[in-house]
Amino acid sequence: MQTTALTTISNEAPASSPAADPGASPWFVYMIQTRSGKLYTGITTCLERRYREHCLGKGAKFFYSDPPQKMVYHAPFPCRSSASKEEYRIKQLTRSAKLTLIRQRYPG
């Protein structure tokens, strides 16, 4: 589990996540906060694996100079297409709007 200033969330996929095909893995949109406070948005089928990859420096060049600190948001989607659309929508938001989205999903 990750503890954030906003709330406590798990890096593990929720057990009741929707899926287009009952045997298929759901997709997730996630946001990771870096040590300097920047927010990175991405998609994956496995939150725990992807976070670990980011921490190990694999994947996004975004983290090369500013390592990930914690996962602050994740939401399940039934397919890659819907997850990609939500990822794009979130990336268009201002930082303030992203923080509001995080607070709405994880109040407290």
Buried (B, 14 or more C-beta within 10 A) or exposed (E): EBEBEBBEBEBEBEEEBEBEEEEEEBBBBBBBBBEEEBBBBBBBBBBEEBBEBBEEEEEBEBBEEEEBBBBBBBBBBBBBEBBBBBBEEBBEBEEEEBBEBBBEBBEE
